[in-house]
Amino acid sequence: MVPVNFRQVQFADFQDLARYVEDEITRAMPEGWKFEREMPQPIPGEDAAAASAASWLIFPDERHRNCAYILTVSADHSLFIIYHGNSDAGPFDLHHALRDAKVMDRVGLRFVPLSDALLHVFDQCKPNEWGLT
């Protein structure tokens, strides 16, 4: 049997979560790439808690910000969602509304660090492409 290393993954507050996520992005992203945290924007008529989810844009350089991965952490810090391979090309249709993503819950982080999940997505999945239409 292969021994499994369990990690305790808890966040004291949002700053603790942000440090963890940004350290993991730094470990995983390709050399020369950048990332930035996107500030949540409330949507009129939506629950304010939904706007407190945090997102990071991970992109190759300033000229190619429209070709990026998006990592979103749910407001309760239980889901880590990595959006990939989405595009705004063509007229709006169901394939625009249904986003492609890999999702890991906080329990999964006990077994696999977020940086490993990001490395997998960067290696196996294309980034999102925006601004095509």
N, C-alpha and C positions, 0 to 999 in steps of 0.2 A: 504494500500500500504506500502511496505517495503521501507524505505529511502535508497537511494544509495549514498555512499560516493565517490565522484570523487577526484582523485589525479592528480595533474599536474605532468607529467613525461617528463622532458626535461633534456638533458645532455649538460653541457657547453662545455665539451671536452671529449676525450677518458678516461682520468683519472677519471672524474666524473662518466662516464658510468661504468668503471671497479670497482670503489668503490661500486656503487649501486649493481651491479651483485654479487660481492663477499660478500657483506652484506646479500643479499637475499639467496645465496647458504648456507652461514653459518647458517642462521635461519632454513633452510629446511633440510639440509642433516642429515642422521642418525648419532647418536652418534658414535664417533670413526672414522668416514669417513674423507677423506681428499679431497682437490681439488687443482688444479694448473692450471694456465693460460698457454695455448699452444701458442707459437708464430707462426704467420702465415707464411707459406712457399709459395713463389710464384711458380706457375706452368709455365714452359716455354710455351710461346705462349698465355697465358691468360692475361686478363686485370689486371693491377696492383691493381686496386680497389678491385677486388675479393680477393686478398691476404690480404687486410686490415681488413677483417672480424676477429672477435676475438672469441676464443673458450676456454672453461674451461673443463677439465677432472675431473669428480667427481667419486671417487673410494673408496673401503672399506679400503685398506691398501696397503703398498708398494708391498707386495707379490701378490696382486690381482689387479694390475693396468690394466690387460687385461679384467677385468670384471667391466665396468664403464659406466656411462652416460656421454654424451657430450652435453654441452650447447654452442651453437654458436650464436653470435649476428652479423647480417648482417653489411656490411661496412657502410651503411647509418644509422645504429642503429634503424631501423624500425621493424625488425623481430627478434624474440627470438625463436630459434629452439632447442628443446631438443630431441636428438637422443636416442633411446632406442630399445632393443630387436633385434638388428642387430648382425650378426655373419659372420665369414669368413669360416665356416665349408663347406666342399665339394668343388667340382669344381666350378669355377666362372660361374655364370649364372645371369639371370635377377633379381632374388631375392637379389643378392648381390649389383647390381647397383641401385635398388630402395630401398632407406633407409626408415625405420620406424622412425617417429618423430612426436612430438606435436609441433605446431607452434602457437605463440601468437604475434600479432603485438603490436606496442607501444600504440595504442589506447586502446587495451585490458588491458594494465597495469594501465589505469586510474580507472578501476573497480576491478581488481584482482591483488594483488601483485605477482611478479615473484616467491616469496617463496611459495605461495599457489599452483601455477602451478607445481613447482618442487615437493612439497609434494604429489600432486596428481600422478605425474609420478612415484615417488619413491614407492608409495603405490600400484599402479595399473599396472605398467609395469616392465618387467625384464630389467636389464642392458644389454648393448652390451657385446658380448664376442668375443675377438680377439685371434689369435694365436692358433686356433684349427686345422688348416691344415698345 
